[in-house]
Amino acid sequence: RIGRGSGVGRVLASRDRFAAFRQRRVIIKSRIVRLDGPKGLNPARAHLRYIQRDGVTRDGEPGRLYSAEADRADGRAFLDRQSGDRHQFRFIVSAEDGADYEDLKPLARRLMAQMEQDLGTKLDWVAVDHFNTGHPHSHIIVRGKDERGKDLIIAREYLTQGMRERAAELVSLDLGPRTDVEIADRLRAETGQERLTSIDRRLIREMDEGGIVAAVDRDPFQQSLRAGRLQTLGRLGLAQELGGGRWRLEPGFDETLNRMGERGDIIRTMQRAFTAHGIERPGLDAAIADPATMRPIVGRVVERGLSDELNDRHYLIVDAVDGRVHYVDIGRGEATEALPTGAVVRITPKRIEARAVDRTVAGVAPGKGGRYSIDPHLRPGPSATENFAETHVRRLEAMRKLTGGVEREADGSWTIAADHVVRTAAFEAERARSAPVIVETLSTFPLDRQAGHDGATWLDRELVAATPEPLRETGFGTEVVAAKALRQRWLIDQGLADEEQGRVVYRANLLTRLRQRELNRVASALSDELGLRYVETRSGDRVEGVYRRPVDLASGRYALIEKSREFTLVPWR
């Protein structure tokens, strides 16, 4: 009620409902982000980098930051002005007919100018336009201060409805209102859709306490829409005809339709991904992974994409060895490293439970009056238990930053709550929201490169494994079966395996031999490139030098460490 724009928001929200049919539709997603936490401006800095990333323009170039006055805004100066601010606003503005705009900047600037009038203050903002999805849209960041330097508070009604109505007004002014034919066509299409529609929302408003609605309407066109929609809901098991033109809607039918709509969107996303990458999969057996119930998934990455730009949530589409295609929400983008298309991965749900380290802390703290110290771990010998102690400290520090419940004292000890183990489970649940699954890269090499590659591949590990991944001979599973047969023939030709009485027998230490062959070959090429001598390191050796870059081999990733006259390759950790 005390926020700016509350009156305007209420007026705009109370307009004639049927005006929405004629007005152009605009979706606005809004988020308020706190900046006064322990990480300060880090979230704002990361978001600014994110919206200016490569590939978001029509030409595939990095996003270009602009403001009310300039086509090239200074992002660093914008961040500097926010030093000490309590919060910032983030908006995604997406017009349904955004593709009809050659340039979205004028629309964004007019919208922000209208907001300044509605809120009664100048706004400090920057924006980036994105054309990397089916619906062009603008990311707008607004500083959380008004023109007097006070905290900017915007009323809920304006954020949820007022801003959207203003944007729709501008788009309708630019492109003209919807014609009667456009409105009628859209409403007819809604009668058969398996998602929540405007017809359903009208039915919800008119149903009685028992969920009963009438199928009749004075308007013949509305009558046909209502009758057609109720027939569709009946077919879906979400409504029951009672006779006499009366229907009973199932409790929670709107939530069911929302879930069905989301599933339909996901399946269409999966189908588009396969088409875009030239993969044929007739009769797509699609599955949407649920971390609470899913089993580990092994397969190749078809596509990685954004499911929610505002909250930076990503997804993977994985063509798995079980013959199904899985859609997996992998959470925030920073939680999972970049994966090339075709990479073979294993995805497992994140366990939401206390760890052994948490129970160790809880066991030590009660005897110390609610205090935990690493001293007991170091008494037998610092060199033997230093890493063990550091594990506990890192865990406590992570909890302190994310959820609290522990406090670090000046002497290096920690104050621990009595219900520490319960709190750690809540801590894991909070972490799982941003990263619900663990994505393990089994091979960055696509399957077709592995069959004849001179190195230790994922196929080799599967061939010699005591319990290889079970394969269903359909989809990607069929391709893996064929690739294994080709790999076996290659190993036999290389003298690394023999065929005896209908079965293939592999040489001892097959994986070690293949790994060493590839390592020697790559090291020789790098030696020529760098003009340095390659020195092999063995397990337990201490390595010092300058880290230069990662080197991806079939057997895994290595770090290139350079010294003055030589270099080495160290297995990645």
KOLFI-724349 format. One line per 5 residues: number of its first residue (from 1); their letters; for each residue x, y, z of C-alpha. Coordinates in steps of 0.5 Angstrom, whole numbers, always signed. Example, Ala and Ser with C-alpha at 12.3 -4.5 7.8 and 13.67 -1.06 7.14 Angstrom:
BEGIN
1	as	+25,-9,+16  +27,-2,+14
***
This chain:
BEGIN
1	rigrg	+0,+0,+0  +6,+5,+1  +9,+3,-5  +9,+8,-11  +4,+6,-17
6	sgvgr	-1,+3,-12  -7,+7,-15  -5,+7,-22  -4,-1,-21  -11,-2,-18
11	vlasr	-14,+3,-24  -11,-1,-29  -12,-8,-26  -20,-6,-25  -21,-5,-33
16	drfaa	-26,-9,-37  -24,-16,-37  -26,-16,-45  -21,-11,-46  -16,-16,-46
21	frqrr	-18,-20,-52  -17,-14,-56  -11,-11,-53  -4,-14,-55  -1,-19,-50
26	viiks	+5,-18,-46  +9,-22,-41  +13,-19,-36  +17,-23,-31  +19,-19,-25
31	rivrl	+24,-20,-19  +27,-16,-13  +34,-18,-11  +37,-16,-5  +44,-13,-5
36	dgpkg	+46,-11,+2  +48,-19,+4  +54,-21,+5  +56,-22,-2  +54,-15,-4
41	lnpar	+54,-13,-11  +56,-20,-13  +49,-22,-16  +48,-16,-19  +55,-16,-23
46	ahlry	+54,-23,-25  +47,-22,-28  +50,-16,-32  +55,-21,-35  +50,-26,-36
51	iqrdg	+45,-22,-40  +51,-19,-44  +53,-26,-46  +55,-28,-53  +49,-31,-58
56	vtrdg	+43,-27,-56  +43,-22,-62  +40,-23,-68  +47,-24,-71  +49,-28,-65
61	epgrl	+53,-23,-62  +54,-21,-55  +48,-17,-52  +49,-9,-52  +47,-5,-46
66	ysaea	+44,+1,-47  +40,+6,-42  +35,+12,-43  +40,+16,-46  +45,+12,-49
71	dradg	+45,+6,-54  +52,+4,-51  +51,+4,-43  +57,+4,-38  +56,-3,-34
76	rafld	+61,-1,-29  +59,+6,-28  +52,+3,-27  +54,-2,-22  +58,+3,-18
81	rqsgd	+52,+8,-17  +49,+2,-14  +54,+1,-8  +51,+1,-2  +44,+0,-5
86	rhqfr	+39,-5,-1  +36,-8,-7  +35,-8,-15  +29,-9,-20  +30,-14,-25
91	fivsa	+24,-15,-31  +24,-19,-37  +19,-16,-42  +16,-20,-48  +11,-18,-53
96	edgad	+7,-24,-56  +8,-20,-63  +15,-18,-61  +18,-21,-67  +15,-15,-71
101	yedlk	+19,-10,-68  +26,-9,-72  +29,-6,-65  +26,-7,-58  +30,-1,-55
106	plarr	+24,+5,-57  +19,+0,-54  +23,-1,-47  +25,+7,-47  +18,+9,-48
111	lmaqm	+15,+4,-42  +21,+6,-37  +19,+13,-39  +11,+11,-37  +13,+8,-31
116	eqdlg	+17,+14,-29  +10,+18,-30  +6,+13,-26  +11,+12,-20  +13,+20,-20
121	tkldw	+20,+19,-20  +26,+19,-25  +29,+12,-25  +36,+9,-26  +36,+3,-31
126	vavdh	+40,-1,-36  +37,-6,-41  +39,-11,-46  +35,-14,-52  +35,-22,-53
131	fntgh	+33,-25,-60  +36,-32,-58  +29,-35,-57  +22,-35,-61  +20,-29,-57
136	phshi	+25,-23,-57  +25,-20,-50  +28,-14,-46  +32,-15,-40  +31,-9,-36
141	ivrgk	+35,-7,-29  +33,-2,-25  +36,+1,-19  +33,+1,-12  +33,+8,-11
146	dergk	+29,+14,-13  +31,+21,-15  +32,+23,-8  +36,+17,-6  +31,+14,-2
151	dliia	+29,+6,-3  +25,+5,-9  +19,+1,-7  +14,+0,-12  +7,-3,-10
156	reylt	+5,-10,-11  -1,-8,-16  +4,-4,-21  +9,-10,-21  +4,-15,-22
161	qgmre	-1,-12,-27  +0,-4,-28  +7,-5,-31  +4,-11,-36  -2,-6,-38
166	raael	+2,+0,-40  +7,-5,-44  +1,-8,-47  -2,-1,-49  +4,+1,-52
171	vsldl	+5,-5,-57  -3,-4,-58  -1,+3,-60  +5,+1,-65  +2,-5,-68
176	gprtd	-6,-4,-67  -11,-7,-63  -13,-15,-65  -18,-15,-70  -25,-19,-69
181	veiad	-22,-25,-73  -16,-25,-69  -19,-25,-63  -24,-31,-65  -19,-35,-68
186	rlrae	-15,-35,-62  -21,-37,-57  -23,-42,-62  -16,-45,-61  -17,-45,-54
191	tgqer	-23,-50,-54  -18,-56,-55  -12,-54,-52  -9,-58,-46  -7,-52,-42
196	ltsid	-10,-47,-37  -14,-42,-42  -18,-36,-42  -24,-40,-42  -22,-44,-36
201	rrlir	-21,-37,-32  -28,-35,-34  -31,-42,-32  -27,-41,-25  -30,-34,-24
206	emdeg	-37,-37,-25  -37,-44,-22  -41,-45,-15  -38,-48,-9  -39,-55,-11
211	givaa	-35,-53,-18  -42,-53,-22  -42,-49,-28  -47,-48,-33  -46,-50,-41
216	vdrdp	-51,-44,-43  -49,-37,-45  -53,-32,-48  -48,-30,-53  -48,-36,-59
221	fqqsl	-41,-35,-60  -39,-35,-52  -44,-41,-52  -40,-45,-57  -33,-44,-54
226	ragrl	-36,-46,-47  -39,-52,-50  -33,-54,-54  -28,-53,-48  -33,-57,-43
231	qtlgr	-33,-63,-48  -25,-62,-48  -25,-62,-40  -29,-68,-40  -25,-72,-45
236	lglaq	-19,-70,-40  -23,-73,-34  -23,-66,-31  -30,-65,-32  -37,-69,-31
241	elggg	-43,-67,-35  -49,-67,-30  -55,-66,-35  -59,-60,-36  -53,-56,-39
246	rwrle	-49,-57,-32  -42,-59,-31  -38,-61,-25  -31,-59,-25  -26,-63,-22
251	pgfde	-23,-60,-16  -16,-57,-17  -17,-58,-25  -14,-51,-26  -7,-54,-23
256	tlnrm	-8,-60,-27  -8,-56,-33  -2,-52,-31  +2,-58,-31  -1,-61,-37
261	gergd	+1,-54,-41  +8,-54,-38  +9,-62,-40  +7,-60,-47  +12,-54,-47
266	iirtm	+17,-59,-45  +16,-64,-50  +15,-59,-56  +22,-56,-54  +25,-63,-54
271	qraft	+22,-65,-61  +25,-58,-63  +32,-60,-60  +32,-66,-64  +30,-63,-71
276	ahgie	+35,-58,-70  +41,-63,-69  +39,-67,-74  +37,-73,-70  +31,-78,-72
281	rpgld	+27,-81,-67  +20,-83,-69  +15,-84,-63  +19,-80,-58  +19,-83,-51
286	aaiad	+20,-77,-47  +21,-77,-40  +21,-71,-35  +26,-72,-29  +24,-71,-22
291	patmr	+30,-71,-17  +25,-74,-12  +24,-80,-16  +29,-81,-21  +34,-86,-22
296	pivgr	+41,-84,-25  +41,-83,-33  +47,-84,-37  +46,-81,-44  +49,-76,-49
301	vverg	+47,-69,-49  +42,-67,-54  +42,-59,-52  +43,-55,-46  +38,-49,-46
306	lsdel	+35,-44,-41  +28,-45,-38  +28,-39,-34  +32,-33,-36  +30,-29,-30
311	ndrhy	+32,-34,-25  +38,-37,-29  +35,-44,-29  +38,-49,-34  +36,-55,-37
316	livda	+39,-61,-41  +36,-66,-46  +39,-73,-45  +38,-78,-50  +39,-84,-45
321	vdgrv	+42,-91,-46  +35,-93,-43  +32,-91,-50  +28,-85,-47  +29,-78,-48
326	hyvdi	+30,-74,-41  +29,-67,-40  +33,-65,-34  +32,-59,-30  +40,-58,-28
331	grgea	+38,-51,-24  +43,-45,-24  +47,-44,-30  +54,-44,-26  +52,-50,-22
336	tealp	+54,-54,-28  +60,-53,-33  +59,-52,-40  +58,-59,-44  +59,-60,-51
341	tgavv	+53,-63,-55  +54,-70,-56  +58,-71,-49  +56,-77,-45  +54,-76,-38
346	ritpk	+51,-79,-32  +46,-75,-28  +44,-77,-21  +39,-73,-16  +43,-69,-11
351	riear	+42,-73,-4  +38,-68,+1  +41,-71,+8  +46,-69,+13  +53,-72,+12
356	avdrt	+58,-76,+16  +62,-69,+17  +56,-66,+20  +55,-72,+25  +62,-71,+27
361	vagva	+61,-63,+28  +55,-65,+32  +58,-70,+36  +64,-66,+38  +60,-59,+40
366	pgkgg	+55,-62,+46  +61,-64,+50  +65,-57,+49  +58,-53,+51  +56,-52,+44
371	rysid	+62,-50,+41  +66,-54,+35  +74,-53,+34  +78,-57,+30  +84,-58,+35
376	phlrp	+81,-65,+37  +83,-67,+29  +90,-64,+30  +92,-67,+36  +95,-74,+33
381	gpsat	+99,-70,+28  +98,-64,+24  +100,-67,+17  +96,-73,+18  +89,-70,+19
386	enfae	+90,-63,+16  +85,-64,+10  +80,-68,+15  +80,-61,+19  +79,-57,+13
391	thvrr	+73,-61,+11  +69,-59,+17  +71,-52,+17  +69,-51,+9  +63,-54,+11
396	leamr	+61,-50,+17  +63,-44,+13  +58,-45,+7  +53,-46,+12  +54,-40,+15
401	kltgg	+54,-36,+9  +48,-39,+6  +43,-41,+11  +46,-39,+18  +45,-43,+24
406	verea	+53,-43,+26  +57,-37,+28  +65,-36,+27  +68,-34,+33  +74,-29,+34
411	dgswt	+78,-35,+37  +77,-40,+30  +72,-44,+34  +64,-44,+32  +58,-44,+36
416	iaadh	+53,-50,+34  +46,-50,+35  +43,-56,+39  +39,-59,+33  +45,-58,+28
421	vvrta	+44,-65,+24  +37,-62,+23  +39,-56,+20  +44,-59,+16  +39,-63,+12
426	afeae	+35,-56,+11  +42,-53,+8  +42,-59,+3  +35,-58,+1  +37,-50,+0
431	rarsa	+43,-52,-4  +39,-57,-8  +34,-51,-10  +40,-48,-14  +43,-55,-17
436	pvive	+38,-61,-16  +42,-66,-20  +49,-68,-20  +52,-68,-28  +58,-72,-29
441	tlstf	+62,-72,-35  +63,-79,-37  +66,-77,-44  +67,-70,-48  +68,-74,-54
446	pldrq	+61,-76,-58  +60,-83,-59  +62,-83,-67  +69,-81,-65  +70,-86,-59
451	aghdg	+69,-92,-64  +76,-91,-67  +80,-86,-62  +87,-88,-60  +85,-87,-53
456	atwld	+82,-90,-47  +74,-88,-48  +68,-89,-45  +66,-95,-49  +73,-98,-47
461	relva	+71,-97,-39  +64,-100,-41  +67,-106,-45  +71,-108,-39  +67,-106,-33
466	atpep	+64,-111,-29  +57,-108,-29  +56,-104,-35  +50,-100,-36  +44,-104,-38
471	lretg	+42,-102,-45  +35,-102,-48  +36,-103,-56  +32,-97,-58  +34,-90,-59
476	fgtev	+41,-88,-56  +42,-95,-53  +42,-98,-60  +47,-93,-62  +51,-95,-56
481	vaaka	+51,-103,-58  +53,-101,-65  +59,-97,-63  +61,-102,-58  +62,-107,-63
486	lrqrw	+66,-103,-68  +70,-101,-62  +71,-109,-60  +73,-110,-68  +78,-104,-67
491	lidqg	+81,-106,-61  +82,-113,-64  +86,-110,-70  +90,-106,-66  +93,-112,-62
496	ladee	+89,-110,-55  +84,-115,-55  +83,-122,-58  +77,-126,-60  +77,-133,-57
501	qgrvv	+71,-138,-58  +66,-133,-60  +68,-128,-54  +73,-122,-54  +78,-122,-49
506	yranl	+82,-116,-47  +89,-115,-46  +91,-113,-38  +91,-106,-36  +87,-104,-43
511	ltrlr	+85,-97,-40  +92,-96,-38  +95,-97,-44  +90,-93,-48  +91,-87,-43
516	qreln	+98,-87,-44  +98,-88,-52  +94,-82,-52  +98,-78,-47  +104,-79,-50
521	rvasa	+101,-77,-57  +98,-71,-54  +104,-69,-50  +109,-69,-56  +104,-65,-60
526	lsdel	+104,-60,-54  +111,-60,-54  +112,-58,-61  +107,-52,-60  +110,-50,-54
531	glryv	+117,-51,-55  +118,-54,-48  +120,-61,-46  +114,-66,-43  +116,-69,-36
536	etrsg	+111,-74,-34  +108,-74,-27  +107,-80,-23  +102,-81,-17  +104,-77,-11
541	drveg	+109,-72,-14  +109,-65,-12  +108,-60,-18  +109,-53,-18  +108,-48,-24
546	vyrrp	+104,-44,-28  +97,-46,-30  +96,-45,-37  +89,-48,-40  +85,-55,-39
551	vdlas	+87,-61,-44  +81,-65,-46  +83,-72,-47  +78,-78,-48  +80,-81,-42
556	gryal	+78,-74,-38  +81,-67,-37  +88,-65,-35  +91,-59,-33  +97,-56,-37
561	ieksr	+102,-54,-32  +108,-50,-35  +115,-49,-32  +121,-45,-35  +123,-50,-39
566	eftlv	+118,-56,-39  +111,-57,-38  +107,-63,-35  +100,-65,-35  +96,-67,-29
571	pwr	+89,-70,-28  +84,-65,-27  +81,-64,-20
***
